[in-house]
Amino acid sequence: MKDVKGKVAVVTGGAQGIGRALAERFGAEGMKVVIADVIGDALERTAEELRGTGLDVTGVVTDVTSLASVEALRDATLDAYGGVHVLCNNAGVGSGAEGHLWEHHLNDWRWSIDVNVLGVVHGINAFVPTMLARGPRRREEQRRAHLGVEDPGRARHRDLARRRQPTRALRPTRRARARGP
């Protein structure tokens, strides 16, 4: 995606830290930004501060450990802006306990996994089908943006195909050649 002006970005964990920095940068590039966080006071404070600098920012209280909450974030984003172009599943936590890792309570580990792993899964499940439904042209745009314009591996395979040379992935390995047909 070369021109991001007017596009919509969603950032979970957007009330502070890296999430806030992402929101600031997206907004500075002319994007409309939806920040999500479980801490409502911090979220509203950040949204107000960013709006105060002239950015188009909306804050939505979201618990990424709940698929229903992330789906509500998606719906609020679609209601406010009509689409989503960039999703940053940024929300994350440490284990929440002090001391050695082997001393952490099982509930601390569960909370960490719920936020850090399932939070990403919920973001993918809630947003990606909606983003893909925008059509093949948009999917190609998203793929290129994700890969930094063009996937070097794809470019290499394309170049080898033009020269009609088999790629490593298509050539039999030594082990397969040794086994025979």
C-alpha positions in Angstrom: 0.0 0.0 0.0 1.8 3.1 -1.2 -0.7 5.7 -0.4 -2.1 5.4 3.1 -3.8 8.8 3.4 -7.4 8.3 4.3 -7.0 4.6 5.0 -8.0 3.0 8.4 -5.6 1.4 10.9 -6.6 -0.5 14.0 -4.1 -0.9 16.8 -4.7 -3.1 19.8 -2.8 -2.2 23.0 -2.9 1.4 21.6 -3.2 3.4 24.9 0.6 3.3 25.6 4.0 2.2 24.4 4.5 0.7 21.0 0.8 0.8 20.3 0.6 4.5 20.9 3.7 5.1 18.8 2.1 3.1 15.9 -1.1 5.2 16.2 0.8 8.4 16.2 2.8 7.4 13.1 -0.3 6.1 11.2 -2.1 9.3 12.1 0.9 11.5 11.0 0.8 9.7 7.6 -2.9 10.7 7.2 -4.6 7.5 8.3 -7.7 7.3 10.4 -6.8 5.4 13.5 -8.8 3.2 15.9 -6.9 2.4 19.1 -8.1 -0.3 21.4 -7.1 -1.1 24.9 -8.5 -2.8 28.0 -7.7 0.1 30.3 -10.4 2.6 29.5 -9.0 5.7 31.3 -5.6 5.4 29.6 -7.3 4.7 26.3 -9.5 7.8 26.5 -6.6 10.0 27.6 -4.4 8.8 24.7 -7.3 9.3 22.2 -7.9 12.8 23.4 -4.2 13.7 23.3 -3.8 12.4 19.8 -7.0 14.2 18.6 -5.5 17.3 20.2 -2.6 17.1 17.8 -5.1 17.0 14.9 -5.2 13.3 14.3 -8.4 11.4 13.4 -8.4 8.9 16.3 -11.2 6.8 17.9 -10.7 4.8 21.1 -12.6 1.6 21.7 -12.3 -0.3 25.0 -11.5 -3.9 24.0 -10.4 -7.0 25.8 -8.5 -9.0 23.3 -8.9 -12.2 25.4 -12.6 -12.1 24.3 -13.5 -12.8 20.7 -16.8 -11.0 21.2 -15.0 -7.9 22.4 -12.6 -7.9 19.4 -15.7 -8.5 17.1 -17.3 -5.4 18.7 -14.0 -3.5 18.0 -14.3 -4.5 14.3 -18.0 -3.5 14.2 -17.2 -0.1 15.8 -14.4 0.5 13.3 -16.7 -0.4 10.3 -19.4 1.8 11.7 -17.1 4.7 12.2 -15.0 4.4 9.0 -16.5 1.8 6.7 -13.4 -0.4 6.4 -10.1 -1.5 7.8 -6.8 -1.4 5.8 -4.2 -2.2 8.5 -4.5 -4.3 11.6 -1.8 -4.3 14.3 -2.4 -7.0 16.8 -0.1 -5.2 19.2 -1.7 -5.9 22.7 0.7 -7.9 24.8 1.6 -8.5 28.5 4.4 -10.1 30.5 3.4 -13.1 32.7 2.1 -10.7 35.4 4.1 -12.2 38.2 7.4 -11.3 39.9 10.3 -13.6 40.5 11.6 -16.7 38.7 9.5 -18.0 35.8 9.1 -21.4 37.5 7.6 -19.7 40.5 4.8 -18.0 38.5 1.3 -19.2 39.1 -0.6 -21.2 36.4 -3.2 -18.4 36.2 -0.4 -15.9 35.3 0.7 -18.1 32.5 -2.9 -18.5 31.3 -3.5 -14.8 31.3 -0.3 -14.2 29.3 -1.2 -16.8 26.7 -4.8 -15.5 26.5 -3.5 -12.0 25.7 -0.4 -12.7 23.7 -1.6 -15.7 21.6 -5.3 -15.8 21.7 -5.5 -12.0 21.4 -3.8 -12.3 18.0 -6.0 -15.2 17.0 -9.1 -13.2 17.9 -7.8 -10.2 15.9 -7.2 -12.5 12.9 -10.6 -14.2 13.1 -12.5 -10.9 13.6 -10.8 -8.7 11.1 -9.1 -10.7 8.3 -12.3 -12.1 6.7 -13.7 -8.6 6.5 -10.5 -7.3 5.0 -10.3 -10.1 2.4 -14.0 -9.5 1.5 -12.9 -6.2 -0.1 -11.8 -8.1 -3.2 -8.8 -9.7 -4.9 -7.2 -6.3 -5.8 -7.2 -5.4 -2.1 -5.8 -8.8 -1.1 -2.9 -8.2 -3.5 -2.4 -4.8 -2.1 -2.3 -6.2 1.5 0.1 -9.0 0.5 2.5 -6.5 -1.1 2.3 -4.2 1.9 2.9 -7.1 4.3 5.8 -8.3 2.2 7.4 -4.9 1.6 6.3 -4.5 -2.0 7.4 -7.9 -3.3 8.3 -11.2 -1.7 12.0 -11.8 -2.6 11.3 -15.6 -2.7 8.5 -15.1 -5.2 10.7 -12.8 -7.3 13.5 -15.4 -7.3 11.1 -18.2 -8.3 9.6 -16.0 -11.0 13.1 -15.2 -12.4 14.1 -18.8 -12.4 10.9 -19.8 -14.2 11.7 -17.2 -16.9 15.0 -18.9 -17.4 13.3 -22.3 -17.2 15.4 -23.4 -14.3 13.9 -25.5 -11.6 13.8 -24.0 -8.2 15.3 -25.8 -5.2 11.8 -26.5 -3.9 10.9 -28.3 -7.2 14.1 -30.3 -7.6 14.4 -33.7 -5.9 16.6 -33.7 -2.8 19.7 -35.9 -2.5 17.7 -38.2 -0.2 14.8 -38.5 -2.8 17.3 -39.2 -5.6 19.0 -41.9 -3.5 15.7 -43.6 -2.8 14.8 -43.7 -6.5 11.4 -43.4 -8.1 
